[in-house]
Amino acid sequence: MRVAVINTQVPFIHGGAEVHAGNLVDAIRANGHEAELIALPFKWYPAEVLLDHMTLCRMVDVTESNGVRIDKVIGLKFPAYLAPHPDKVLWILHQHRTAYDLWAHPEFGDLIHDPLGSLVRDSIINADKKWIPEAKRVYANSVNVAKRLKMFCGIDSEALYHPPAHAEKYYNRCFEKYLYFPSRINRLKRQSLVIEALALCKNNVRLIFSGAPDDPRYLNELKKRADQLGVAHRIEWLGYVTDQQKIDLYASCLGVVYTPLDEDYGYVTLEAMLSGKPVITTMDSGGPLEFVSPGRNGLVSEANAAELAECMDSLWGDLSKVESMGCEGRELYKEHNISWDHVVEELLR
């Protein structure tokens, strides 16, 4: 079977969605099929550009290539998943969030601030409602994404979990005295909340952040705030790290802190579980809550600095709890039957 995976990508930005698409192509090939990634360049500003993108995606011909039929198309992200094909399956990573859940959070969204924002938002929602159902089957990459799709568009989908990249390489080495926050430096990931909590910790908690900033200005804001709170000396900013460096940082940390706002899925949670490390997250973090069982393999806080600080102190002061939660995390991962073979079987059946 010849399979085209169609996705959008912001040029020069390579994050979880891009890794996801590449891994899917590799998994399809490993199962004996031909597979190719079709990545369409994406720009979201000014708002009216989104209308052009949707039109372009409806005009893209992915039925054949070089005179040879493409048997199946798998659509991942907006608006690439709108491209027509007679045998199309969607595995939605997320819709255009600033038109949906982030519309209610203007501090994180941009569309609501654009003069044409409301018009463009309506067009996006109407396009999703009209053209997503033309797919043969619709999957979401998490229960959280499936809930949004049902809430905003009335469309049913099935959650289909997949493993993080290099899942087989994660391991547990020891429990050193630092908490680890691996993620792009991004306002939606809310590193700022963790810094505020660090200032309220009763113990001398140390934090290591890794990940490149989407916007260097936000990183500068974070460092300035840490200075103001007097906790800069307890924070290490590593920036971009290699996959192996990240795996080793997981292996040696005491636990993982991950506090995004309404995350779609979140590899961080799964990577921590594979590393045998407990996860601290928040009640509004979305995807991580599908895997973190409070008190069993992690802790769940309200999204405020005071409660988050209590959770961080709790892990810092109880190594036996940390080790027990880490073991539970590994077992919970196994229970979810997360594998690429299962993903390919579902998408191609």
C-alpha positions as CSV (number, residue, x, y, z in Angstrom):
1,M,0.0,0.0,0.0
2,R,1.2,3.5,-0.8
3,V,0.4,5.9,2.1
4,A,0.8,9.6,2.3
5,V,1.0,11.3,5.7
6,I,0.0,14.9,5.3
7,N,0.9,17.5,7.8
8,T,1.7,21.2,8.2
9,Q,5.0,22.6,9.4
10,V,6.2,26.1,10.3
11,P,9.5,26.3,8.4
12,F,12.6,26.0,10.7
13,I,10.4,24.9,13.7
14,H,10.9,21.2,14.6
15,G,8.9,20.1,17.6
16,G,6.8,17.2,18.9
17,A,4.4,17.3,15.9
18,E,7.2,17.0,13.4
19,V,8.8,14.1,15.3
20,H,5.4,12.5,15.5
21,A,4.9,12.7,11.7
22,G,8.4,11.3,11.0
23,N,7.9,8.4,13.4
24,L,4.5,7.5,11.9
25,V,6.1,7.4,8.4
26,D,8.9,5.1,9.7
27,A,6.4,2.9,11.5
28,I,4.3,2.4,8.3
29,R,7.4,1.5,6.3
30,A,8.5,-0.9,9.0
31,N,5.1,-2.7,8.6
32,G,5.9,-3.3,4.9
33,H,4.2,-0.3,3.2
34,E,5.4,2.6,1.1
35,A,5.0,5.8,3.0
36,E,5.9,9.5,2.4
37,L,5.5,12.6,4.4
38,I,3.9,15.6,2.7
39,A,4.6,18.7,4.8
40,L,2.9,21.9,3.8
41,P,4.4,25.2,5.0
42,F,2.2,27.0,7.5
43,K,1.8,30.6,8.6
44,W,-0.9,31.8,11.0
45,Y,-0.6,35.6,10.7
46,P,-2.1,37.8,9.7
47,A,-5.4,36.0,10.4
48,E,-6.7,36.2,6.8
49,V,-3.7,34.0,5.7
50,L,-5.5,31.1,7.4
51,L,-8.3,31.4,4.8
52,D,-5.7,31.0,2.0
53,H,-4.2,28.0,3.7
54,M,-7.5,26.2,4.0
55,T,-8.3,26.9,0.3
56,L,-4.9,25.7,-0.7
57,C,-5.3,22.5,1.3
58,R,-8.6,21.8,-0.4
59,M,-6.9,22.2,-3.8
60,V,-3.9,19.9,-3.1
61,D,-4.1,16.8,-5.2
62,V,-2.8,13.8,-3.1
63,T,-4.6,11.1,-5.1
64,E,-1.6,10.2,-7.1
65,S,2.1,11.0,-7.6
66,N,4.1,10.7,-10.8
67,G,1.1,8.8,-12.4
68,V,0.9,6.2,-9.5
69,R,-2.0,6.1,-7.2
70,I,-1.7,7.0,-3.6
71,D,-3.9,4.4,-1.8
72,K,-4.5,6.1,1.5
73,V,-3.9,9.5,3.1
74,I,-3.5,10.1,6.9
75,G,-4.1,13.7,7.9
76,L,-2.5,15.1,11.1
77,K,-2.7,18.8,11.6
78,F,-4.9,21.8,10.6
79,P,-5.3,22.7,7.8
80,A,-3.5,19.8,6.1
81,Y,-6.1,17.3,7.2
82,L,-8.7,19.1,5.0
83,A,-7.0,17.9,1.8
84,P,-9.5,15.7,-0.1
85,H,-8.8,12.0,-0.8
86,P,-11.3,9.1,-1.4
87,D,-9.6,7.0,1.3
88,K,-8.5,9.4,4.0
89,V,-8.1,8.7,7.7
90,L,-7.5,11.5,10.2
91,W,-5.3,11.2,13.3
92,I,-5.8,14.7,14.6
93,L,-2.9,16.0,16.7
94,H,-4.9,19.2,17.4
95,Q,-7.2,21.6,15.7
96,H,-6.2,25.3,15.3
97,R,-6.3,25.9,19.0
98,T,-6.6,29.7,19.0
99,A,-10.0,29.3,17.2
100,Y,-11.1,26.8,19.9
101,D,-10.0,26.3,23.5
102,L,-7.5,29.2,23.4
103,W,-10.1,31.6,22.3
104,A,-11.1,31.7,26.0
105,H,-7.5,32.4,27.0
106,P,-6.5,35.7,25.2
107,E,-3.2,35.8,27.1
108,F,-2.1,32.8,25.0
109,G,-4.0,33.2,21.8
110,D,-3.5,35.6,18.9
111,L,-6.6,35.2,16.7
112,I,-8.9,36.9,19.2
113,H,-6.8,40.1,19.0
114,D,-6.9,40.3,15.2
115,P,-9.5,42.6,13.6
116,L,-10.7,39.8,11.4
117,G,-10.3,37.2,14.2
118,S,-14.0,36.4,14.7
119,L,-14.6,36.0,10.9
120,V,-11.6,33.7,10.5
121,R,-12.5,31.7,13.5
122,D,-16.0,31.1,12.2
123,S,-14.5,30.0,8.8
124,I,-12.2,27.5,10.6
125,I,-14.9,26.0,12.6
126,N,-17.2,25.7,9.6
127,A,-14.5,24.1,7.6
128,D,-13.7,21.5,10.3
129,K,-17.4,20.7,10.7
130,K,-17.9,20.3,7.0
131,W,-14.8,18.5,5.9
132,I,-13.5,16.4,8.8
133,P,-16.5,14.1,8.5
134,E,-15.6,13.2,4.9
135,A,-12.7,11.0,6.3
136,K,-13.4,7.3,6.5
137,R,-12.4,7.3,10.2
138,V,-11.4,10.0,12.7
139,Y,-8.9,9.4,15.5
140,A,-7.4,11.8,18.0
141,N,-4.0,11.5,19.6
142,S,-5.5,11.7,23.0
143,V,-8.8,11.7,24.9
144,N,-8.3,15.4,25.5
145,V,-8.1,16.2,21.8
146,A,-11.1,13.9,21.2
147,K,-13.1,15.8,23.8
148,R,-12.4,19.2,22.2
149,L,-13.4,17.8,18.8
150,K,-16.7,16.7,20.2
151,M,-17.3,19.8,22.3
152,F,-16.7,22.4,19.6
153,C,-17.6,20.5,16.4
154,G,-19.9,17.7,17.5
155,I,-17.6,15.1,15.8
156,D,-16.9,11.8,17.4
157,S,-13.3,10.4,17.3
158,E,-11.3,7.6,19.0
159,A,-8.2,8.3,21.0
160,L,-5.2,6.5,19.7
161,Y,-2.0,6.6,21.8
162,H,1.5,6.4,20.4
163,P,4.9,6.1,22.1
164,P,7.4,8.9,22.3
165,A,10.5,8.8,20.1
166,H,13.3,6.4,21.2
167,A,10.9,4.9,23.8
168,E,13.1,1.8,24.1
169,K,16.1,3.9,25.2
170,Y,14.6,5.4,28.4
171,Y,16.0,4.0,31.6
172,N,16.4,4.8,35.3
173,R,19.9,5.4,36.6
174,C,19.5,7.1,40.0
175,F,17.7,9.9,41.9
176,E,19.8,13.0,42.0
177,K,18.6,16.2,43.7
178,Y,17.0,18.0,40.9
179,L,13.5,18.2,39.3
180,Y,13.5,18.2,35.5
181,F,11.2,20.2,33.2
182,P,11.9,19.2,29.6
183,S,10.0,21.2,27.0
184,R,10.2,24.0,24.5
185,I,10.3,27.3,26.4
186,N,6.8,28.5,25.5
187,R,4.1,30.4,27.3
188,L,1.6,27.6,27.0
189,K,4.1,25.2,28.8
190,R,4.0,27.7,31.8
191,Q,7.6,27.5,33.0
192,S,6.6,30.8,34.7
193,L,4.3,29.0,37.1
194,V,7.0,26.6,38.2
195,I,9.4,29.5,38.9
196,E,6.8,31.1,41.0
197,A,6.3,27.8,42.9
198,L,10.0,27.4,43.4
199,A,10.1,30.6,45.3
200,L,7.5,29.2,47.8
201,C,9.2,25.9,48.3
202,K,10.3,25.2,51.9
203,N,13.1,22.9,50.8
204,N,16.1,23.9,48.7
205,V,14.5,22.5,45.5
206,R,16.6,22.7,42.3
207,L,15.2,22.8,38.8
208,I,16.7,22.0,35.4
209,F,14.9,23.3,32.3
210,S,15.9,22.0,28.9
211,G,14.4,23.1,25.5
212,A,14.9,25.9,23.1
213,P,12.7,29.0,23.4
214,D,10.0,29.6,20.7
215,D,10.5,33.3,21.5
216,P,13.7,34.4,23.2
217,R,11.8,37.3,24.8
218,Y,9.9,34.8,27.0
219,L,13.1,33.2,28.1
220,N,14.5,36.5,29.1
221,E,11.2,37.2,31.1
222,L,11.6,33.9,32.9
223,K,15.2,34.6,33.9
224,K,14.4,38.1,35.0
225,R,11.5,36.8,37.2
226,A,13.8,34.2,38.7
227,D,16.2,36.9,39.7
228,Q,13.5,39.0,41.2
229,L,12.3,36.1,43.3
230,G,15.8,35.2,44.4
231,V,15.8,31.7,43.0
232,A,18.0,32.1,39.9
233,H,20.8,30.2,41.6
234,R,18.5,27.1,42.0
235,I,17.7,27.0,38.3
236,E,19.8,25.7,35.4
237,W,18.8,26.6,31.8
238,L,20.3,24.0,29.4
239,G,18.6,25.2,26.2
240,Y,18.5,22.7,23.4
241,V,19.8,19.2,24.3
242,T,20.3,16.1,22.2
243,D,18.0,13.1,22.5
244,Q,20.6,11.2,24.5
245,Q,21.3,14.1,26.8
246,K,17.5,14.4,27.5
247,I,17.3,10.6,28.1
248,D,20.2,10.8,30.6
249,L,18.6,13.8,32.4
250,Y,15.4,11.9,32.8
251,A,17.4,8.9,34.1
252,S,19.0,10.8,36.9
253,C,16.4,13.3,38.1
254,L,14.3,13.0,41.2
255,G,11.1,13.7,39.4
256,V,9.6,15.5,36.4
257,V,7.5,18.7,36.5
258,Y,5.2,19.4,33.6
259,T,2.6,22.1,33.9
260,P,1.3,23.0,30.4
261,L,-2.1,24.6,29.8
262,D,-4.5,22.0,28.4
263,E,-1.8,20.0,26.6
264,D,-3.0,17.9,23.6
265,Y,-1.0,14.8,24.6
266,G,2.4,15.5,26.0
267,Y,5.4,13.2,25.4
268,V,7.0,14.4,28.7
269,T,4.6,12.4,30.8
270,L,5.3,9.1,28.9
271,E,9.0,9.7,28.8
272,A,9.0,10.2,32.6
273,M,7.0,7.0,33.1
274,L,9.4,5.0,30.9
275,S,12.3,6.5,33.0
276,G,10.7,5.4,36.2
277,K,10.2,8.9,37.5
278,P,7.1,10.5,39.1
279,V,5.4,13.4,37.4
280,I,4.0,16.6,38.9
281,T,1.3,18.2,36.8
282,T,-1.7,20.5,37.2
283,M,-5.5,20.0,37.1
284,D,-5.8,22.0,33.9
285,S,-2.9,20.4,32.0
286,G,-5.0,18.2,29.8
287,G,-3.2,15.3,28.2
288,P,-0.9,14.5,31.1
289,L,-3.9,13.8,33.3
290,E,-4.7,10.8,31.1
291,F,-1.6,9.1,32.4
292,V,-0.9,10.5,35.9
293,S,-2.7,8.7,38.7
294,P,-2.5,11.0,41.7
295,G,-0.5,9.4,44.5
296,R,0.3,6.3,42.4
297,N,2.8,7.6,39.7
298,G,2.7,11.3,40.4
299,L,1.0,14.3,42.0
300,V,-1.6,16.7,40.6
301,S,-1.9,20.2,41.8
302,E,-4.2,23.1,41.3
303,A,-2.7,25.5,38.8
304,N,-1.3,27.9,41.5
305,A,2.2,28.4,42.8
306,A,1.4,27.6,46.4
307,E,0.0,24.1,45.8
308,L,2.6,23.3,43.2
309,A,5.3,24.2,45.7
310,E,3.8,21.7,48.2
311,C,4.0,19.0,45.5
312,M,7.6,19.8,44.7
313,D,8.5,19.8,48.4
314,S,6.7,16.5,48.8
315,L,8.9,14.7,46.3
316,W,12.0,16.5,47.4
317,G,11.7,15.2,51.0
318,D,10.6,11.5,50.4
319,L,12.9,9.3,48.3
320,S,10.9,6.1,49.1
321,K,7.8,7.7,47.7
322,V,9.7,8.9,44.6
323,E,11.0,5.3,44.0
324,S,7.6,3.7,44.5
325,M,5.8,6.2,42.2
326,G,8.5,5.7,39.5
327,C,7.9,1.9,39.5
328,E,4.2,2.4,39.3
329,G,4.7,4.7,36.3
330,R,6.5,2.0,34.4
331,E,3.7,-0.5,35.1
332,L,1.0,2.0,34.1
333,Y,2.7,2.6,30.8
334,K,2.6,-1.1,30.0
335,E,-1.1,-1.3,30.8
336,H,-1.9,1.3,28.1
337,N,-0.6,-1.0,25.2
338,I,1.2,1.9,23.6
339,S,3.0,0.8,20.4
340,W,3.6,1.9,16.8
341,D,2.5,-1.5,15.5
342,H,-0.9,-1.0,17.2
343,V,-1.1,2.6,15.7
344,V,-0.4,1.4,12.1
345,E,-2.8,-1.5,12.4
346,E,-5.6,0.9,13.4
347,L,-4.8,3.6,10.8
348,L,-4.5,1.1,7.9
349,R,-7.2,-1.4,8.7
